[in-house]
Amino acid sequence: MEKASGSPLRRAEKQLLKEQVYEELLPTSLKRTGHFLMAIDIRRKWIFIDAASRKKAEEALELLRLTLVSLKVPPMATRDRPTSDAASG
């Protein structure tokens, strides 16, 4: 911008430019993506979620609740701590 106008930017102009850059780039810079597997057994009324932690599984359920507004899902419960096949074999 300095080259285009031929003179250095004033402090207010620099601050305005800085704010514009933050407004444009900040919303996309802190995004974290992840994935989980979910299966729904309609006959038994079960939802299976394969996630890295209980918190992530709860987040998946919350996403499902938001997507399907009429869905009433109680908090997650397990009888035994889930294990993978690889750990037992």
C-alpha positions, 0 to 999 in steps of 0.5 A, spaced: 500 500 500 505 504 501 508 503 494 501 505 491 500 511 494 507 513 494 507 515 502 508 511 508 502 508 511 499 512 517 498 509 524 491 509 523 491 506 516 496 500 519 491 499 525 485 499 520 489 494 515 491 489 521 483 489 523 481 487 516 486 482 516 484 479 523 477 479 521 478 475 514 483 470 517 481 469 524 475 465 523 478 460 519 485 459 522 483 456 529 478 451 526 479 444 528 477 438 524 475 431 527 471 425 525 468 419 528 463 413 526 456 413 528 451 407 527 444 407 529 440 401 530 433 403 529 430 396 531 433 396 538 433 404 539 441 404 540 446 409 537 453 407 537 459 412 537 466 410 535 470 416 538 477 418 541 473 420 548 467 420 552 467 427 551 468 427 543 462 422 543 458 427 547 459 432 542 457 427 536 450 426 540 450 433 541 451 434 533 445 429 532 441 432 537 441 439 533 441 436 526 434 432 528 431 436 533 425 431 535 430 426 537 430 425 544 437 422 546 439 421 554 446 421 556 451 416 554 451 410 558 456 403 558 456 397 562 463 396 561 469 400 558 469 399 551 475 396 548 478 395 541 479 388 538 486 390 537 487 390 545 484 383 546 488 380 541 
